[in-house]
Amino acid sequence: TIGSKSNYAPMQQLVVQMKDELEKIKEQLLNVL
């Protein structure tokens, strides 16, 4: 993945945050369904 290849810490943090947001969105969609 982009995050693991990059040694640039801020970029890694961004990738992790994006993954967290995606998980939240998935959970919300499942709750709606």
PDB file of N, CA, C, O and CB in Angstrom:
ATOM      1  N   THR A   1       0.836  -1.205   0.000  1.00  0.00           N
ATOM      2  CA  THR A   1       0.000   0.000   0.000  1.00  0.00           C
ATOM      3  C   THR A   1       0.868   1.250   0.000  1.00  0.00           C
ATOM      4  O   THR A   1       2.074   1.184   0.235  1.00  0.00           O
ATOM      5  CB  THR A   1      -0.944   0.009   1.218  1.00  0.00           C
ATOM      6  N   ILE A   2       0.255   2.362  -0.260  1.00  0.00           N
ATOM      7  CA  ILE A   2       0.977   3.638  -0.292  1.00  0.00           C
ATOM      8  C   ILE A   2       1.605   3.906   1.070  1.00  0.00           C
ATOM      9  O   ILE A   2       2.757   4.331   1.155  1.00  0.00           O
ATOM     10  CB  ILE A   2       0.031   4.803  -0.694  1.00  0.00           C
ATOM     11  N   GLY A   3       0.850   3.659   2.131  1.00  0.00           N
ATOM     12  CA  GLY A   3       1.307   3.977   3.477  1.00  0.00           C
ATOM     13  C   GLY A   3       2.549   3.211   3.874  1.00  0.00           C
ATOM     14  O   GLY A   3       3.464   3.785   4.466  1.00  0.00           O
ATOM     15  N   SER A   4       2.603   1.922   3.560  1.00  0.00           N
ATOM     16  CA  SER A   4       3.737   1.109   3.995  1.00  0.00           C
ATOM     17  C   SER A   4       4.996   1.428   3.196  1.00  0.00           C
ATOM     18  O   SER A   4       6.104   1.299   3.717  1.00  0.00           O
ATOM     19  CB  SER A   4       3.404  -0.372   3.866  1.00  0.00           C
ATOM     20  N   LYS A   5       4.844   1.838   1.950  1.00  0.00           N
ATOM     21  CA  LYS A   5       6.010   2.156   1.134  1.00  0.00           C
ATOM     22  C   LYS A   5       6.612   3.499   1.526  1.00  0.00           C
ATOM     23  O   LYS A   5       7.814   3.714   1.372  1.00  0.00           O
ATOM     24  CB  LYS A   5       5.637   2.164  -0.342  1.00  0.00           C
ATOM     25  N   SER A   6       5.781   4.396   2.030  1.00  0.00           N
ATOM     26  CA  SER A   6       6.255   5.742   2.336  1.00  0.00           C
ATOM     27  C   SER A   6       6.875   5.802   3.722  1.00  0.00           C
ATOM     28  O   SER A   6       6.274   5.358   4.701  1.00  0.00           O
ATOM     29  CB  SER A   6       5.112   6.747   2.229  1.00  0.00           C
ATOM     30  N   ASN A   7       8.089   6.356   3.802  1.00  0.00           N
ATOM     31  CA  ASN A   7       8.712   6.586   5.096  1.00  0.00           C
ATOM     32  C   ASN A   7       8.352   7.976   5.612  1.00  0.00           C
ATOM     33  O   ASN A   7       8.831   8.403   6.662  1.00  0.00           O
ATOM     34  CB  ASN A   7      10.240   6.426   4.998  1.00  0.00           C
ATOM     35  N   TYR A   8       7.516   8.663   4.875  1.00  0.00           N
ATOM     36  CA  TYR A   8       7.135  10.031   5.235  1.00  0.00           C
ATOM     37  C   TYR A   8       6.004   9.974   6.260  1.00  0.00           C
ATOM     38  O   TYR A   8       4.851   9.709   5.917  1.00  0.00           O
ATOM     39  CB  TYR A   8       6.700  10.850   3.971  1.00  0.00           C
ATOM     40  N   ALA A   9       6.351  10.225   7.517  1.00  0.00           N
ATOM     41  CA  ALA A   9       5.420  10.020   8.631  1.00  0.00           C
ATOM     42  C   ALA A   9       4.069  10.722   8.452  1.00  0.00           C
ATOM     43  O   ALA A   9       3.034  10.080   8.628  1.00  0.00           O
ATOM     44  CB  ALA A   9       6.056  10.500   9.902  1.00  0.00           C
ATOM     45  N   PRO A  10       4.041  12.011   8.109  1.00  0.00           N
ATOM     46  CA  PRO A  10       2.733  12.672   7.954  1.00  0.00           C
ATOM     47  C   PRO A  10       1.852  11.968   6.927  1.00  0.00           C
ATOM     48  O   PRO A  10       0.634  11.895   7.086  1.00  0.00           O
ATOM     49  CB  PRO A  10       2.925  14.131   7.545  1.00  0.00           C
ATOM     50  N   MET A  11       2.479  11.451   5.873  1.00  0.00           N
ATOM     51  CA  MET A  11       1.714  10.739   4.849  1.00  0.00           C
ATOM     52  C   MET A  11       1.108   9.470   5.443  1.00  0.00           C
ATOM     53  O   MET A  11      -0.050   9.145   5.182  1.00  0.00           O
ATOM     54  CB  MET A  11       2.611  10.394   3.632  1.00  0.00           C
ATOM     55  N   GLN A  12       1.896   8.761   6.242  1.00  0.00           N
ATOM     56  CA  GLN A  12       1.386   7.543   6.871  1.00  0.00           C
ATOM     57  C   GLN A  12       0.195   7.867   7.765  1.00  0.00           C
ATOM     58  O   GLN A  12      -0.806   7.150   7.766  1.00  0.00           O
ATOM     59  CB  GLN A  12       2.492   6.848   7.687  1.00  0.00           C
ATOM     60  N   GLN A  13       0.313   8.950   8.522  1.00  0.00           N
ATOM     61  CA  GLN A  13      -0.789   9.335   9.403  1.00  0.00           C
ATOM     62  C   GLN A  13      -2.043   9.619   8.588  1.00  0.00           C
ATOM     63  O   GLN A  13      -3.145   9.229   8.972  1.00  0.00           O
ATOM     64  CB  GLN A  13      -0.409  10.568  10.247  1.00  0.00           C
ATOM     65  N   LEU A  14      -1.865  10.306   7.452  1.00  0.00           N
ATOM     66  CA  LEU A  14      -3.002  10.619   6.599  1.00  0.00           C
ATOM     67  C   LEU A  14      -3.667   9.346   6.100  1.00  0.00           C
ATOM     68  O   LEU A  14      -4.892   9.228   6.115  1.00  0.00           O
ATOM     69  CB  LEU A  14      -2.565  11.485   5.419  1.00  0.00           C
ATOM     70  N   VAL A  15      -2.850   8.394   5.658  1.00  0.00           N
ATOM     71  CA  VAL A  15      -3.400   7.135   5.135  1.00  0.00           C
ATOM     72  C   VAL A  15      -4.185   6.416   6.219  1.00  0.00           C
ATOM     73  O   VAL A  15      -5.272   5.897   5.968  1.00  0.00           O
ATOM     74  CB  VAL A  15      -2.273   6.223   4.598  1.00  0.00           C
ATOM     75  N   VAL A  16      -3.627   6.388   7.434  1.00  0.00           N
ATOM     76  CA  VAL A  16      -4.315   5.718   8.539  1.00  0.00           C
ATOM     77  C   VAL A  16      -5.635   6.408   8.831  1.00  0.00           C
ATOM     78  O   VAL A  16      -6.651   5.746   9.046  1.00  0.00           O
ATOM     79  CB  VAL A  16      -3.433   5.698   9.800  1.00  0.00           C
ATOM     80  N   GLN A  17      -5.626   7.746   8.840  1.00  0.00           N
ATOM     81  CA  GLN A  17      -6.860   8.486   9.113  1.00  0.00           C
ATOM     82  C   GLN A  17      -7.905   8.207   8.033  1.00  0.00           C
ATOM     83  O   GLN A  17      -9.090   8.058   8.332  1.00  0.00           O
ATOM     84  CB  GLN A  17      -6.575  10.001   9.199  1.00  0.00           C
ATOM     85  N   MET A  18      -7.459   8.136   6.776  1.00  0.00           N
ATOM     86  CA  MET A  18      -8.392   7.859   5.688  1.00  0.00           C
ATOM     87  C   MET A  18      -9.024   6.482   5.867  1.00  0.00           C
ATOM     88  O   MET A  18     -10.220   6.302   5.640  1.00  0.00           O
ATOM     89  CB  MET A  18      -7.678   7.947   4.326  1.00  0.00           C
ATOM     90  N   LYS A  19      -8.203   5.510   6.278  1.00  0.00           N
ATOM     91  CA  LYS A  19      -8.734   4.158   6.494  1.00  0.00           C
ATOM     92  C   LYS A  19      -9.764   4.173   7.608  1.00  0.00           C
ATOM     93  O   LYS A  19     -10.811   3.535   7.501  1.00  0.00           O
ATOM     94  CB  LYS A  19      -7.600   3.167   6.829  1.00  0.00           C
ATOM     95  N   ASP A  20      -9.466   4.904   8.684  1.00  0.00           N
ATOM     96  CA  ASP A  20     -10.409   4.992   9.796  1.00  0.00           C
ATOM     97  C   ASP A  20     -11.731   5.598   9.327  1.00  0.00           C
ATOM     98  O   ASP A  20     -12.807   5.110   9.672  1.00  0.00           O
ATOM     99  CB  ASP A  20      -9.814   5.830  10.947  1.00  0.00           C
ATOM    100  N   GLU A  21     -11.635   6.665   8.538  1.00  0.00           N
ATOM    101  CA  GLU A  21     -12.851   7.321   8.045  1.00  0.00           C
ATOM    102  C   GLU A  21     -13.648   6.364   7.160  1.00  0.00           C
ATOM    103  O   GLU A  21     -14.875   6.318   7.244  1.00  0.00           O
ATOM    104  CB  GLU A  21     -12.498   8.610   7.259  1.00  0.00           C
ATOM    105  N   LEU A  22     -12.960   5.602   6.317  1.00  0.00           N
ATOM    106  CA  LEU A  22     -13.654   4.648   5.462  1.00  0.00           C
ATOM    107  C   LEU A  22     -14.385   3.610   6.299  1.00  0.00           C
ATOM    108  O   LEU A  22     -15.521   3.247   5.991  1.00  0.00           O
ATOM    109  CB  LEU A  22     -12.670   3.965   4.509  1.00  0.00           C
ATOM    110  N   GLU A  23     -13.740   3.130   7.356  1.00  0.00           N
ATOM    111  CA  GLU A  23     -14.383   2.142   8.224  1.00  0.00           C
ATOM    112  C   GLU A  23     -15.633   2.726   8.857  1.00  0.00           C
ATOM    113  O   GLU A  23     -16.664   2.058   8.930  1.00  0.00           O
ATOM    114  CB  GLU A  23     -13.411   1.660   9.315  1.00  0.00           C
ATOM    115  N   LYS A  24     -15.550   3.974   9.317  1.00  0.00           N
ATOM    116  CA  LYS A  24     -16.709   4.629   9.928  1.00  0.00           C
ATOM    117  C   LYS A  24     -17.850   4.718   8.928  1.00  0.00           C
ATOM    118  O   LYS A  24     -19.002   4.437   9.256  1.00  0.00           O
ATOM    119  CB  LYS A  24     -16.337   6.034  10.441  1.00  0.00           C
ATOM    120  N   ILE A  25     -17.515   5.116   7.694  1.00  0.00           N
ATOM    121  CA  ILE A  25     -18.541   5.255   6.658  1.00  0.00           C
ATOM    122  C   ILE A  25     -19.192   3.908   6.367  1.00  0.00           C
ATOM    123  O   ILE A  25     -20.410   3.823   6.213  1.00  0.00           O
ATOM    124  CB  ILE A  25     -17.936   5.844   5.368  1.00  0.00           C
ATOM    125  N   LYS A  26     -18.376   2.854   6.292  1.00  0.00           N
ATOM    126  CA  LYS A  26     -18.917   1.510   6.037  1.00  0.00           C
ATOM    127  C   LYS A  26     -19.887   1.127   7.139  1.00  0.00           C
ATOM    128  O   LYS A  26     -20.974   0.617   6.867  1.00  0.00           O
ATOM    129  CB  LYS A  26     -17.779   0.461   5.935  1.00  0.00           C
ATOM    130  N   GLU A  27     -19.493   1.375   8.394  1.00  0.00           N
ATOM    131  CA  GLU A  27     -20.354   1.021   9.519  1.00  0.00           C
ATOM    132  C   GLU A  27     -21.671   1.782   9.433  1.00  0.00           C
ATOM    133  O   GLU A  27     -22.740   1.215   9.663  1.00  0.00           O
ATOM    134  CB  GLU A  27     -19.650   1.314  10.857  1.00  0.00           C
ATOM    135  N   GLN A  28     -21.589   3.077   9.100  1.00  0.00           N
ATOM    136  CA  GLN A  28     -22.806   3.879   9.015  1.00  0.00           C
ATOM    137  C   GLN A  28     -23.718   3.358   7.902  1.00  0.00           C
ATOM    138  O   GLN A  28     -24.938   3.303   8.064  1.00  0.00           O
ATOM    139  CB  GLN A  28     -22.458   5.362   8.772  1.00  0.00           C
ATOM    140  N   LEU A  29     -23.118   2.979   6.775  1.00  0.00           N
ATOM    141  CA  LEU A  29     -23.936   2.439   5.684  1.00  0.00           C
ATOM    142  C   LEU A  29     -24.631   1.144   6.118  1.00  0.00           C
ATOM    143  O   LEU A  29     -25.809   0.934   5.827  1.00  0.00           O
ATOM    144  CB  LEU A  29     -23.065   2.184   4.430  1.00  0.00           C
ATOM    145  N   LEU A  30     -23.893   0.286   6.811  1.00  0.00           N
ATOM    146  CA  LEU A  30     -24.484  -0.975   7.271  1.00  0.00           C
ATOM    147  C   LEU A  30     -25.611  -0.694   8.247  1.00  0.00           C
ATOM    148  O   LEU A  30     -26.636  -1.376   8.227  1.00  0.00           O
ATOM    149  CB  LEU A  30     -23.418  -1.877   7.928  1.00  0.00           C
ATOM    150  N   ASN A  31     -25.428   0.313   9.109  1.00  0.00           N
ATOM    151  CA  ASN A  31     -26.476   0.653  10.072  1.00  0.00           C
ATOM    152  C   ASN A  31     -27.728   1.131   9.354  1.00  0.00           C
ATOM    153  O   ASN A  31     -28.845   0.826   9.772  1.00  0.00           O
ATOM    154  CB  ASN A  31     -25.983   1.729  11.052  1.00  0.00           C
ATOM    155  N   VAL A  32     -27.539   1.887   8.266  1.00  0.00           N
ATOM    156  CA  VAL A  32     -28.697   2.390   7.517  1.00  0.00           C
ATOM    157  C   VAL A  32     -29.420   1.230   6.850  1.00  0.00           C
ATOM    158  O   VAL A  32     -30.650   1.185   6.829  1.00  0.00           O
ATOM    159  CB  VAL A  32     -28.262   3.437   6.459  1.00  0.00           C
ATOM    160  N   LEU A  33     -28.660   0.300   6.310  1.00  0.00           N
ATOM    161  CA  LEU A  33     -29.281  -0.883   5.698  1.00  0.00           C
ATOM    162  C   LEU A  33     -29.767  -1.801   6.812  1.00  0.00           C
ATOM    163  O   LEU A  33     -30.325  -2.863   6.537  1.00  0.00           O
ATOM    164  CB  LEU A  33     -28.277  -1.635   4.751  1.00  0.00           C
TER     165      LEU A  33
END
